[in-house]
Amino acid sequence: MAFYDRARAAHGRLMASYGHGSVTLTKTETVPGPNPWDPPTTVETDETLDAIVSGVTEEFVNGSGSIVATDLSVQCGVPTDMPNAGDQVKVDGVARAVLAVHPLPGAGDPVAVRIICR
């Protein structure tokens, strides 16, 4: 796996050098109360990402309307906790919902992640 480790390190250096603006991944976790009658608590964790933000390319736009041409593509290094659909990505302080997550490469250890958000 040394190849993927070197590729991940090179990708991290490039993202740190050429990243765009401020990008933060916000994950929301609901933890049940200690007793069944206690309300659950919601905990938000933020992680700052070195990322490049652009519009989605034609290959991701589908006819069903789930991903449209005005959505954003965020390419970043592998976060500590992988994002899921429903999490939030804040781009320059504007919260956007995560629609899809694509690890890069598609098989093997991920070197980077492409997050499609709206």
MOPAC internal coordinates of N, CA, C and O (Angstrom, degrees):
PM7 1SCF
backbone

  N    0.0000 0     0.00 0     0.00 0    0    0    0
  C    1.4462 1     0.00 0     0.00 0    1    0    0
  C    1.5318 1   112.58 1     0.00 0    2    1    0
  O    1.2310 1   120.41 1  -173.65 1    3    2    1
  N    1.3129 1   116.82 1     6.35 1    3    2    1
  C    1.4588 1   120.33 1  -178.62 1    5    3    2
  C    1.5235 1   111.98 1   -60.63 1    6    5    3
  O    1.2310 1   120.55 1   145.85 1    7    6    5
  N    1.3436 1   116.55 1   -34.15 1    7    6    5
  C    1.4613 1   119.84 1   178.73 1    9    7    6
  C    1.5204 1   110.90 1   -60.54 1   10    9    7
  O    1.2310 1   120.35 1   132.70 1   11   10    9
  N    1.3456 1   116.94 1   -47.30 1   11   10    9
  C    1.4588 1   120.47 1  -179.00 1   13   11   10
  C    1.5252 1   111.32 1   -66.60 1   14   13   11
  O    1.2310 1   120.06 1   145.50 1   15   14   13
  N    1.3188 1   117.48 1   -34.50 1   15   14   13
  C    1.4656 1   120.21 1   177.08 1   17   15   14
  C    1.5238 1   110.83 1   -63.90 1   18   17   15
  O    1.2310 1   120.27 1   136.88 1   19   18   17
  N    1.3405 1   117.09 1   -43.12 1   19   18   17
  C    1.4689 1   120.67 1   178.03 1   21   19   18
  C    1.5259 1   111.01 1   -67.04 1   22   21   19
  O    1.2310 1   120.61 1   139.71 1   23   22   21
  N    1.3305 1   116.44 1   -40.29 1   23   22   21
  C    1.4663 1   119.84 1   179.15 1   25   23   22
  C    1.5242 1   110.38 1   -65.26 1   26   25   23
  O    1.2310 1   120.16 1   139.77 1   27   26   25
  N    1.3373 1   117.30 1   -40.23 1   27   26   25
  C    1.4679 1   120.96 1   178.81 1   29   27   26
  C    1.5277 1   110.45 1   -63.93 1   30   29   27
  O    1.2310 1   120.12 1   139.52 1   31   30   29
  N    1.3380 1   117.37 1   -40.48 1   31   30   29
  C    1.4694 1   121.18 1   179.16 1   33   31   30
  C    1.5329 1   110.75 1   -66.42 1   34   33   31
  O    1.2310 1   120.04 1   137.12 1   35   34   33
  N    1.3394 1   117.54 1   -42.88 1   35   34   33
  C    1.4655 1   120.66 1   178.35 1   37   35   34
  C    1.5286 1   110.74 1   -63.94 1   38   37   35
  O    1.2310 1   120.39 1   138.91 1   39   38   37
  N    1.3184 1   116.87 1   -41.09 1   39   38   37
  C    1.4732 1   120.51 1   178.30 1   41   39   38
  C    1.5270 1   110.30 1   -63.28 1   42   41   39
  O    1.2310 1   120.41 1   138.06 1   43   42   41
  N    1.3168 1   116.82 1   -41.94 1   43   42   41
  C    1.4691 1   120.63 1   178.64 1   45   43   42
  C    1.5218 1   112.02 1   -61.30 1   46   45   43
  O    1.2310 1   120.24 1   138.92 1   47   46   45
  N    1.3440 1   117.14 1   -41.08 1   47   46   45
  C    1.4676 1   120.11 1   178.16 1   49   47   46
  C    1.5304 1   110.72 1   -64.68 1   50   49   47
  O    1.2310 1   119.89 1   138.05 1   51   50   49
  N    1.3352 1   117.82 1   -41.95 1   51   50   49
  C    1.4643 1   120.69 1   179.59 1   53   51   50
  C    1.5272 1   111.53 1   -65.44 1   54   53   51
  O    1.2310 1   120.39 1   138.33 1   55   54   53
  N    1.3240 1   116.87 1   -41.67 1   55   54   53
  C    1.4688 1   120.02 1   179.65 1   57   55   54
  C    1.5284 1   110.58 1   -65.23 1   58   57   55
  O    1.2310 1   120.36 1   141.21 1   59   58   57
  N    1.3269 1   116.92 1   -38.79 1   59   58   57
  C    1.4644 1   120.20 1   178.82 1   61   59   58
  C    1.5272 1   110.90 1   -66.13 1   62   61   59
  O    1.2310 1   120.38 1   145.29 1   63   62   61
  N    1.3322 1   116.89 1   -34.71 1   63   62   61
  C    1.4683 1   120.61 1  -178.39 1   65   63   62
  C    1.5232 1   112.92 1   -79.34 1   66   65   63
  O    1.2310 1   120.37 1   140.43 1   67   66   65
  N    1.3328 1   116.90 1   -39.57 1   67   66   65
  C    1.4587 1   120.66 1  -170.92 1   69   67   66
  C    1.5210 1   114.06 1  -116.77 1   70   69   67
  O    1.2310 1   119.72 1  -167.54 1   71   70   69
  N    1.3247 1   118.15 1    12.46 1   71   70   69
  C    1.4635 1   121.05 1  -179.32 1   73   71   70
  C    1.5189 1   112.03 1   -62.15 1   74   73   71
  O    1.2310 1   121.14 1   -23.32 1   75   74   73
  N    1.3266 1   115.42 1   156.68 1   75   74   73
  C    1.4707 1   122.25 1  -177.93 1   77   75   74
  C    1.5159 1   110.65 1  -107.35 1   78   77   75
  O    1.2310 1   119.78 1   -52.64 1   79   78   77
  N    1.2917 1   118.03 1   127.36 1   79   78   77
  C    1.4612 1   123.48 1   169.25 1   81   79   78
  C    1.5165 1   114.24 1    53.37 1   82   81   79
  O    1.2310 1   121.68 1    25.85 1   83   82   81
  N    1.3112 1   114.39 1  -154.15 1   83   82   81
  C    1.4575 1   122.68 1  -178.75 1   85   83   82
  C    1.5261 1   108.80 1  -107.67 1   86   85   83
  O    1.2310 1   120.35 1   -59.37 1   87   86   85
  N    1.3337 1   116.93 1   120.63 1   87   86   85
  C    1.4610 1   121.74 1  -179.92 1   89   87   86
  C    1.5201 1   108.12 1  -127.41 1   90   89   87
  O    1.2310 1   120.74 1   -53.81 1   91   90   89
  N    1.3379 1   116.19 1   126.19 1   91   90   89
  C    1.4565 1   122.55 1  -178.20 1   93   91   90
  C    1.5260 1   109.50 1  -130.28 1   94   93   91
  O    1.2310 1   120.41 1   -47.29 1   95   94   93
  N    1.3245 1   116.82 1   132.71 1   95   94   93
  C    1.4572 1   122.65 1   174.18 1   97   95   94
  C    1.5152 1   108.26 1   -94.03 1   98   97   95
  O    1.2310 1   120.11 1   -54.87 1   99   98   97
  N    1.3325 1   117.40 1   125.13 1   99   98   97
  C    1.4598 1   122.45 1   179.37 1  101   99   98
  C    1.5229 1   108.73 1  -115.22 1  102  101   99
  O    1.2310 1   120.81 1   -63.29 1  103  102  101
  N    1.3280 1   116.07 1   116.71 1  103  102  101
  C    1.4595 1   121.80 1   177.43 1  105  103  102
  C    1.5193 1   108.27 1  -106.87 1  106  105  103
  O    1.2310 1   120.53 1   -43.91 1  107  106  105
  N    1.3248 1   116.60 1   136.09 1  107  106  105
  C    1.4554 1   122.42 1   179.52 1  109  107  106
  C    1.5192 1   108.81 1  -111.66 1  110  109  107
  O    1.2310 1   120.91 1   -53.01 1  111  110  109
  N    1.3319 1   115.87 1   126.99 1  111  110  109
  C    1.4632 1   121.33 1   179.76 1  113  111  110
  C    1.5222 1   108.40 1  -123.97 1  114  113  111
  O    1.2310 1   120.77 1   -47.78 1  115  114  113
  N    1.3236 1   116.13 1   132.22 1  115  114  113
  C    1.4591 1   121.55 1   177.45 1  117  115  114
  C    1.5211 1   108.47 1  -102.55 1  118  117  115
  O    1.2310 1   121.11 1   -56.63 1  119  118  117
  N    1.3331 1   115.49 1   123.37 1  119  118  117
  C    1.4635 1   121.99 1  -178.30 1  121  119  118
  C    1.5214 1   107.77 1  -110.34 1  122  121  119
  O    1.2310 1   119.78 1   -53.25 1  123  122  121
  N    1.3426 1   118.03 1   126.75 1  123  122  121
  C    1.4736 1   119.06 1   179.12 1  125  123  122
  C    1.5228 1   111.13 1   -65.23 1  126  125  123
  O    1.2310 1   121.05 1   -26.85 1  127  126  125
  N    1.3318 1   115.59 1   153.15 1  127  126  125
  C    1.4586 1   120.66 1   178.42 1  129  127  126
  C    1.5175 1   111.43 1   -66.91 1  130  129  127
  O    1.2310 1   120.38 1   -16.09 1  131  130  129
  N    1.3328 1   116.87 1   163.91 1  131  130  129
  C    1.4717 1   119.59 1  -178.68 1  133  131  130
  C    1.5322 1   112.91 1   -64.52 1  134  133  131
  O    1.2310 1   120.35 1   153.10 1  135  134  133
  N    1.3159 1   116.93 1   -26.90 1  135  134  133
  C    1.4646 1   121.71 1   177.88 1  137  135  134
  C    1.5224 1   108.56 1  -119.58 1  138  137  135
  O    1.2310 1   119.82 1   -25.06 1  139  138  137
  N    1.3152 1   117.96 1   154.94 1  139  138  137
  C    1.4686 1   119.73 1  -178.61 1  141  139  138
  C    1.5277 1   113.79 1   -59.06 1  142  141  139
  O    1.2310 1   119.80 1   153.19 1  143  142  141
  N    1.3327 1   117.98 1   -26.81 1  143  142  141
  C    1.4608 1   120.56 1  -178.02 1  145  143  142
  C    1.5335 1   112.51 1   -89.06 1  146  145  143
  O    1.2310 1   120.06 1   171.15 1  147  146  145
  N    1.3171 1   117.49 1    -8.85 1  147  146  145
  C    1.4595 1   121.02 1   177.91 1  149  147  146
  C    1.5283 1   110.01 1   -80.20 1  150  149  147
  O    1.2310 1   120.55 1   -40.75 1  151  150  149
  N    1.3168 1   116.56 1   139.25 1  151  150  149
  C    1.4710 1   118.56 1   179.49 1  153  151  150
  C    1.5293 1   111.07 1   -69.73 1  154  153  151
  O    1.2310 1   120.59 1   -27.96 1  155  154  153
  N    1.3159 1   116.47 1   152.04 1  155  154  153
  C    1.4687 1   119.01 1   177.15 1  157  155  154
  C    1.5225 1   110.64 1   -70.97 1  158  157  155
  O    1.2310 1   120.92 1   -24.72 1  159  158  157
  N    1.3140 1   115.84 1   155.28 1  159  158  157
  C    1.4602 1   120.84 1   176.77 1  161  159  158
  C    1.5278 1   108.55 1  -109.90 1  162  161  159
  O    1.2310 1   121.25 1   -34.36 1  163  162  161
  N    1.3108 1   115.21 1   145.64 1  163  162  161
  C    1.4563 1   121.07 1   179.75 1  165  163  162
  C    1.5275 1   108.56 1  -108.61 1  166  165  163
  O    1.2310 1   121.19 1   -51.14 1  167  166  165
  N    1.3277 1   115.32 1   128.86 1  167  166  165
  C    1.4573 1   121.58 1  -178.51 1  169  167  166
  C    1.5241 1   108.11 1  -119.85 1  170  169  167
  O    1.2310 1   120.68 1   -53.37 1  171  170  169
  N    1.3266 1   116.31 1   126.63 1  171  170  169
  C    1.4633 1   121.22 1   176.97 1  173  171  170
  C    1.5231 1   108.86 1  -106.09 1  174  173  171
  O    1.2310 1   120.90 1   -46.61 1  175  174  173
  N    1.3392 1   115.89 1   133.39 1  175  174  173
  C    1.4530 1   121.06 1   175.44 1  177  175  174
  C    1.5171 1   108.67 1  -119.06 1  178  177  175
  O    1.2310 1   120.98 1   -46.11 1  179  178  177
  N    1.3099 1   115.74 1   133.89 1  179  178  177
  C    1.4638 1   122.09 1  -179.81 1  181  179  178
  C    1.5214 1   109.36 1  -110.67 1  182  181  179
  O    1.2310 1   121.10 1   -39.32 1  183  182  181
  N    1.3344 1   115.50 1   140.68 1  183  182  181
  C    1.4519 1   121.77 1   174.94 1  185  183  182
  C    1.5213 1   108.23 1  -134.21 1  186  185  183
  O    1.2310 1   120.31 1   -57.30 1  187  186  185
  N    1.3152 1   117.02 1   122.70 1  187  186  185
  C    1.4618 1   121.66 1   177.80 1  189  187  186
  C    1.5209 1   108.78 1   -76.21 1  190  189  187
  O    1.2310 1   121.02 1   -47.05 1  191  190  189
  N    1.3366 1   115.65 1   132.95 1  191  190  189
  C    1.4615 1   121.51 1  -177.48 1  193  191  190
  C    1.5230 1   110.41 1  -115.08 1  194  193  191
  O    1.2310 1   120.42 1   -40.57 1  195  194  193
  N    1.3254 1   116.81 1   139.43 1  195  194  193
  C    1.4559 1   121.64 1   166.41 1  197  195  194
  C    1.5139 1   104.97 1   -84.91 1  198  197  195
  O    1.2310 1   120.13 1   -65.68 1  199  198  197
  N    1.3301 1   117.36 1   114.32 1  199  198  197
  C    1.4626 1   119.86 1  -170.40 1  201  199  198
  C    1.5233 1   112.13 1  -146.04 1  202  201  199
  O    1.2310 1   121.89 1   -19.10 1  203  202  201
  N    1.3165 1   114.00 1   160.90 1  203  202  201
  C    1.4619 1   123.05 1   171.40 1  205  203  202
  C    1.5187 1   106.46 1  -114.43 1  206  205  203
  O    1.2310 1   120.39 1   -51.70 1  207  206  205
  N    1.3193 1   116.87 1   128.30 1  207  206  205
  C    1.4583 1   122.56 1  -177.29 1  209  207  206
  C    1.5254 1   108.88 1  -112.88 1  210  209  207
  O    1.2310 1   120.84 1   -47.85 1  211  210  209
  N    1.3225 1   116.00 1   132.15 1  211  210  209
  C    1.4654 1   121.30 1   177.21 1  213  211  210
  C    1.5218 1   108.53 1  -150.11 1  214  213  211
  O    1.2310 1   120.76 1    -5.82 1  215  214  213
  N    1.3156 1   116.16 1   174.18 1  215  214  213
  C    1.4573 1   120.33 1   174.28 1  217  215  214
  C    1.5199 1   109.51 1   -72.37 1  218  217  215
  O    1.2310 1   120.55 1   -23.84 1  219  218  217
  N    1.3265 1   116.55 1   156.16 1  219  218  217
  C    1.4610 1   119.32 1   178.81 1  221  219  218
  C    1.5261 1   109.55 1   -69.10 1  222  221  219
  O    1.2310 1   120.64 1   -31.05 1  223  222  221
  N    1.3063 1   116.38 1   148.95 1  223  222  221
  C    1.4583 1   120.86 1   177.81 1  225  223  222
  C    1.5251 1   109.49 1   -86.57 1  226  225  223
  O    1.2310 1   121.26 1   -14.02 1  227  226  225
  N    1.3031 1   115.19 1   165.98 1  227  226  225
  C    1.4610 1   121.85 1  -175.49 1  229  227  226
  C    1.5310 1   112.26 1   -58.62 1  230  229  227
  O    1.2310 1   120.06 1   149.18 1  231  230  229
  N    1.3211 1   117.49 1   -30.82 1  231  230  229
  C    1.4629 1   120.41 1  -177.34 1  233  231  230
  C    1.5260 1   112.75 1   -64.08 1  234  233  231
  O    1.2310 1   119.37 1   155.71 1  235  234  233
  N    1.3410 1   118.80 1   -24.29 1  235  234  233
  C    1.4562 1   121.28 1  -178.62 1  237  235  234
  C    1.5253 1   113.06 1   -93.25 1  238  237  235
  O    1.2310 1   119.90 1   160.86 1  239  238  237
  N    1.3361 1   117.80 1   -19.14 1  239  238  237
  C    1.4601 1   120.89 1  -178.64 1  241  239  238
  C    1.5225 1   108.01 1   -74.40 1  242  241  239
  O    1.2310 1   121.03 1   -54.46 1  243  242  241
  N    1.3323 1   115.64 1   125.54 1  243  242  241
  C    1.4581 1   118.92 1   178.63 1  245  243  242
  C    1.5220 1   109.84 1  -116.87 1  246  245  243
  O    1.2310 1   120.34 1   -16.57 1  247  246  245
  N    1.2942 1   116.96 1   163.43 1  247  246  245
  C    1.4594 1   121.54 1  -176.20 1  249  247  246
  C    1.5114 1   114.31 1   -76.09 1  250  249  247
  O    1.2310 1   119.84 1   168.49 1  251  250  249
  N    1.3291 1   117.90 1   -11.51 1  251  250  249
  C    1.4639 1   119.52 1  -176.91 1  253  251  250
  C    1.5227 1   112.44 1   -78.39 1  254  253  251
  O    1.2310 1   119.87 1   166.15 1  255  254  253
  N    1.3215 1   117.85 1   -13.85 1  255  254  253
  C    1.4578 1   120.72 1   179.22 1  257  255  254
  C    1.5162 1   114.18 1    91.79 1  258  257  255
  O    1.2310 1   119.71 1   178.50 1  259  258  257
  N    1.3421 1   118.16 1    -1.50 1  259  258  257
  C    1.4605 1   118.64 1   179.92 1  261  259  258
  C    1.5272 1   111.48 1   -72.33 1  262  261  259
  O    1.2310 1   120.12 1   149.16 1  263  262  261
  N    1.3341 1   117.38 1   -30.84 1  263  262  261
  C    1.4670 1   121.63 1   172.99 1  265  263  262
  C    1.5230 1   106.80 1  -129.28 1  266  265  263
  O    1.2310 1   120.99 1   -57.13 1  267  266  265
  N    1.3291 1   115.71 1   122.87 1  267  266  265
  C    1.4661 1   120.93 1  -176.92 1  269  267  266
  C    1.5275 1   109.88 1  -118.13 1  270  269  267
  O    1.2310 1   120.73 1   -11.83 1  271  270  269
  N    1.3162 1   116.20 1   168.17 1  271  270  269
  C    1.4638 1   121.87 1  -173.67 1  273  271  270
  C    1.5285 1   113.23 1   -64.52 1  274  273  271
  O    1.2310 1   119.38 1   160.20 1  275  274  273
  N    1.3174 1   118.79 1   -19.80 1  275  274  273
  C    1.4635 1   120.82 1  -179.24 1  277  275  274
  C    1.5292 1   113.23 1   -89.22 1  278  277  275
  O    1.2310 1   119.69 1   178.42 1  279  278  277
  N    1.3342 1   118.20 1    -1.58 1  279  278  277
  C    1.4562 1   121.25 1   177.29 1  281  279  278
  C    1.5299 1   109.93 1   -72.03 1  282  281  279
  O    1.2310 1   120.82 1   -15.03 1  283  282  281
  N    1.3128 1   116.04 1   164.97 1  283  282  281
  C    1.4616 1   121.22 1  -179.62 1  285  283  282
  C    1.5255 1   111.03 1  -109.04 1  286  285  283
  O    1.2310 1   121.25 1   -31.16 1  287  286  285
  N    1.3253 1   115.21 1   148.84 1  287  286  285
  C    1.4545 1   122.87 1   174.47 1  289  287  286
  C    1.5296 1   107.11 1  -112.55 1  290  289  287
  O    1.2310 1   120.75 1   -56.98 1  291  290  289
  N    1.3194 1   116.16 1   123.02 1  291  290  289
  C    1.4616 1   122.10 1   179.40 1  293  291  290
  C    1.5176 1   107.37 1  -112.56 1  294  293  291
  O    1.2310 1   120.11 1   -64.83 1  295  294  293
  N    1.3224 1   117.40 1   115.17 1  295  294  293
  C    1.4589 1   120.67 1   176.55 1  297  295  294
  C    1.5179 1   107.88 1  -104.75 1  298  297  295
  O    1.2310 1   120.96 1   -53.18 1  299  298  297
  N    1.3353 1   115.76 1   126.82 1  299  298  297
  C    1.4602 1   120.66 1  -175.51 1  301  299  298
  C    1.5236 1   109.82 1  -146.01 1  302  301  299
  O    1.2310 1   121.26 1    -7.75 1  303  302  301
  N    1.3190 1   115.19 1   172.25 1  303  302  301
  C    1.4512 1   120.19 1   172.12 1  305  303  302
  C    1.5162 1   109.49 1   -68.48 1  306  305  303
  O    1.2310 1   120.27 1    -8.40 1  307  306  305
  N    1.3041 1   117.08 1   171.60 1  307  306  305
  C    1.4610 1   121.13 1  -178.64 1  309  307  306
  C    1.5243 1   109.14 1   -71.35 1  310  309  307
  O    1.2310 1   119.87 1   -61.69 1  311  310  309
  N    1.3578 1   117.85 1   118.31 1  311  310  309
  C    1.4653 1   119.96 1   179.11 1  313  311  310
  C    1.5255 1   111.60 1   -68.39 1  314  313  311
  O    1.2310 1   120.63 1   -15.86 1  315  314  313
  N    1.3206 1   116.40 1   164.14 1  315  314  313
  C    1.4572 1   121.65 1   177.40 1  317  315  314
  C    1.5178 1   110.71 1   -58.50 1  318  317  315
  O    1.2310 1   120.51 1   136.24 1  319  318  317
  N    1.3319 1   116.64 1   -43.76 1  319  318  317
  C    1.4611 1   122.87 1   178.60 1  321  319  318
  C    1.5261 1   107.06 1  -122.30 1  322  321  319
  O    1.2310 1   119.93 1   -63.70 1  323  322  321
  N    1.3263 1   117.74 1   116.30 1  323  322  321
  C    1.4643 1   121.69 1  -175.60 1  325  323  322
  C    1.5290 1   110.60 1   -57.96 1  326  325  323
  O    1.2310 1   120.47 1   -43.67 1  327  326  325
  N    1.3353 1   116.71 1   136.33 1  327  326  325
  C    1.4595 1   119.67 1   178.42 1  329  327  326
  C    1.5208 1   111.59 1   -72.20 1  330  329  327
  O    1.2310 1   121.28 1   -21.17 1  331  330  329
  N    1.3084 1   115.16 1   158.83 1  331  330  329
  C    1.4602 1   123.10 1   176.63 1  333  331  330
  C    1.5210 1   108.47 1  -128.10 1  334  333  331
  O    1.2310 1   120.98 1   -18.86 1  335  334  333
  N    1.3161 1   115.74 1   161.14 1  335  334  333
  C    1.4632 1   119.44 1   173.32 1  337  335  334
  C    1.5283 1   107.84 1   -58.49 1  338  337  335
  O    1.2310 1   120.64 1   -46.37 1  339  338  337
  N    1.3174 1   116.37 1   133.63 1  339  338  337
  C    1.4591 1   121.47 1  -178.04 1  341  339  338
  C    1.5196 1   113.29 1   103.90 1  342  341  339
  O    1.2310 1   119.73 1   160.59 1  343  342  341
  N    1.3282 1   118.12 1   -19.41 1  343  342  341
  C    1.4657 1   120.37 1   174.07 1  345  343  342
  C    1.5258 1   108.24 1   -72.01 1  346  345  343
  O    1.2310 1   120.41 1    -2.30 1  347  346  345
  N    1.3125 1   116.82 1   177.70 1  347  346  345
  C    1.4645 1   120.94 1  -179.73 1  349  347  346
  C    1.5209 1   110.97 1  -122.34 1  350  349  347
  O    1.2310 1   121.49 1   -36.06 1  351  350  349
  N    1.3313 1   114.75 1   143.94 1  351  350  349
  C    1.4533 1   122.33 1   170.82 1  353  351  350
  C    1.5198 1   106.01 1  -118.53 1  354  353  351
  O    1.2310 1   120.37 1   -54.96 1  355  354  353
  N    1.3236 1   116.89 1   125.04 1  355  354  353
  C    1.4572 1   120.65 1   177.45 1  357  355  354
  C    1.5215 1   108.20 1   -99.26 1  358  357  355
  O    1.2310 1   121.08 1   -61.98 1  359  358  357
  N    1.3318 1   115.54 1   118.02 1  359  358  357
  C    1.4585 1   122.22 1   178.94 1  361  359  358
  C    1.5207 1   106.96 1  -107.86 1  362  361  359
  O    1.2310 1   120.05 1   -67.03 1  363  362  361
  N    1.3164 1   117.50 1   112.97 1  363  362  361
  C    1.4655 1   123.42 1  -175.25 1  365  363  362
  C    1.5240 1   111.51 1    50.76 1  366  365  363
  O    1.2310 1   120.96 1  -139.10 1  367  366  365
  N    1.3489 1   115.76 1    40.90 1  367  366  365
  C    1.4595 1   121.88 1   176.01 1  369  367  366
  C    1.5102 1   115.50 1    86.13 1  370  369  367
  O    1.2310 1   119.35 1   172.21 1  371  370  369
  N    1.3331 1   118.84 1    -7.79 1  371  370  369
  C    1.4663 1   122.13 1   179.95 1  373  371  370
  C    1.5251 1   108.52 1   -94.72 1  374  373  371
  O    1.2310 1   120.52 1   -60.48 1  375  374  373
  N    1.3404 1   116.61 1   119.52 1  375  374  373
  C    1.4624 1   121.51 1  -178.18 1  377  375  374
  C    1.5248 1   110.34 1   -75.06 1  378  377  375
  O    1.2310 1   121.05 1   -46.19 1  379  378  377
  N    1.3113 1   115.61 1   133.81 1  379  378  377
  C    1.4616 1   122.68 1   178.52 1  381  379  378
  C    1.5205 1   108.12 1  -132.49 1  382  381  379
  O    1.2310 1   120.79 1   -39.23 1  383  382  381
  N    1.3389 1   116.09 1   140.77 1  383  382  381
  C    1.4655 1   121.79 1  -178.60 1  385  383  382
  C    1.5251 1   110.70 1   -80.11 1  386  385  383
  O    1.2310 1   120.51 1   -42.32 1  387  386  385
  N    1.3178 1   116.63 1   137.68 1  387  386  385
  C    1.4632 1   122.14 1   177.10 1  389  387  386
  C    1.5257 1   108.00 1   -77.32 1  390  389  387
  O    1.2310 1   120.67 1   -55.02 1  391  390  389
  N    1.3435 1   116.33 1   124.98 1  391  390  389
  C    1.4584 1   121.91 1   178.40 1  393  391  390
  C    1.5200 1   112.14 1   -98.75 1  394  393  391
  O    1.2310 1   120.58 1   138.60 1  395  394  393
  N    1.3260 1   116.49 1   -41.40 1  395  394  393
  C    1.4649 1   120.90 1  -177.11 1  397  395  394
  C    1.5234 1   109.06 1  -150.58 1  398  397  395
  O    1.2310 1   121.27 1   -27.66 1  399  398  397
  N    1.3221 1   115.18 1   152.34 1  399  398  397
  C    1.4646 1   122.13 1   178.72 1  401  399  398
  C    1.5249 1   107.71 1  -129.81 1  402  401  399
  O    1.2310 1   120.62 1   -53.56 1  403  402  401
  N    1.3293 1   116.42 1   126.44 1  403  402  401
  C    1.4593 1   122.10 1  -179.72 1  405  403  402
  C    1.5277 1   108.94 1  -122.74 1  406  405  403
  O    1.2310 1   119.69 1   -70.99 1  407  406  405
  N    1.3475 1   118.20 1   109.01 1  407  406  405
  C    1.4668 1   119.14 1   173.82 1  409  407  406
  C    1.5268 1   109.92 1   -70.30 1  410  409  407
  O    1.2310 1   120.94 1   -34.76 1  411  410  409
  N    1.3269 1   115.80 1   145.24 1  411  410  409
  C    1.4521 1   121.18 1   179.71 1  413  411  410
  C    1.5203 1   109.00 1  -120.04 1  414  413  411
  O    1.2310 1   117.51 1   -55.03 1  415  414  413
  N    1.2787 1   122.34 1   124.97 1  415  414  413
  C    1.4517 1   127.88 1    -5.42 1  417  415  414
  C    1.5227 1   111.16 1   -71.03 1  418  417  415
  O    1.2310 1   120.86 1   -10.96 1  419  418  417
  N    1.3213 1   115.96 1   169.04 1  419  418  417
  C    1.4648 1   121.26 1  -175.46 1  421  419  418
  C    1.5212 1   113.74 1   -68.30 1  422  421  419
  O    1.2310 1   119.72 1   158.37 1  423  422  421
  N    1.3329 1   118.14 1   -21.63 1  423  422  421
  C    1.4577 1   122.06 1   178.26 1  425  423  422
  C    1.5292 1   108.25 1  -129.35 1  426  425  423
  O    1.2310 1   120.74 1   -27.68 1  427  426  425
  N    1.3088 1   116.20 1   152.32 1  427  426  425
  C    1.4625 1   120.49 1  -178.82 1  429  427  426
  C    1.5161 1   111.17 1    88.21 1  430  429  427
  O    1.2310 1   120.97 1    12.43 1  431  430  429
  N    1.3098 1   115.75 1  -167.57 1  431  430  429
  C    1.4609 1   121.28 1   179.57 1  433  431  430
  C    1.5232 1   109.30 1   -70.28 1  434  433  431
  O    1.2310 1   119.63 1   -51.06 1  435  434  433
  N    1.3352 1   118.30 1   128.94 1  435  434  433
  C    1.4637 1   119.03 1   178.74 1  437  435  434
  C    1.5282 1   111.61 1   -69.79 1  438  437  435
  O    1.2310 1   121.20 1   -40.47 1  439  438  437
  N    1.3178 1   115.30 1   139.53 1  439  438  437
  C    1.4557 1   123.04 1   176.65 1  441  439  438
  C    1.5166 1   109.35 1  -100.70 1  442  441  439
  O    1.2310 1   121.16 1   146.92 1  443  442  441
  N    1.3302 1   115.39 1   -33.08 1  443  442  441
  C    1.4554 1   122.36 1  -178.79 1  445  443  442
  C    1.5296 1   108.06 1  -148.07 1  446  445  443
  O    1.2310 1   120.86 1    -7.45 1  447  446  445
  N    1.3241 1   115.96 1   172.55 1  447  446  445
  C    1.4571 1   122.05 1   178.58 1  449  447  446
  C    1.5209 1   108.61 1  -134.64 1  450  449  447
  O    1.2310 1   120.72 1   -44.22 1  451  450  449
  N    1.3292 1   116.23 1   135.78 1  451  450  449
  C    1.4657 1   121.02 1   172.57 1  453  451  450
  C    1.5331 1   106.35 1  -107.53 1  454  453  451
  O    1.2310 1   120.95 1   -59.24 1  455  454  453
  N    1.3325 1   115.79 1   120.76 1  455  454  453
  C    1.4675 1   122.22 1  -178.80 1  457  455  454
  C    1.5260 1   107.30 1  -109.85 1  458  457  455
  O    1.2310 1   120.27 1   -56.23 1  459  458  457
  N    1.3315 1   117.08 1   123.77 1  459  458  457
  C    1.4612 1   121.78 1   175.23 1  461  459  458
  C    1.5222 1   106.68 1   -96.23 1  462  461  459
  O    1.2310 1   120.35 1   -54.36 1  463  462  461
  N    1.3426 1   116.93 1   125.64 1  463  462  461
  C    1.4647 1   120.03 1  -176.99 1  465  463  462
  C    1.5216 1   111.01 1  -138.03 1  466  465  463
  O    1.2310 1   121.15 1   -21.40 1  467  466  465
  N    1.3032 1   115.40 1   158.60 1  467  466  465
  C    1.4593 1   123.21 1   179.15 1  469  467  466
  C    1.5121 1   109.32 1  -129.64 1  470  469  467
  O    1.2310 1   120.10 1   180.00 1  471  470  469

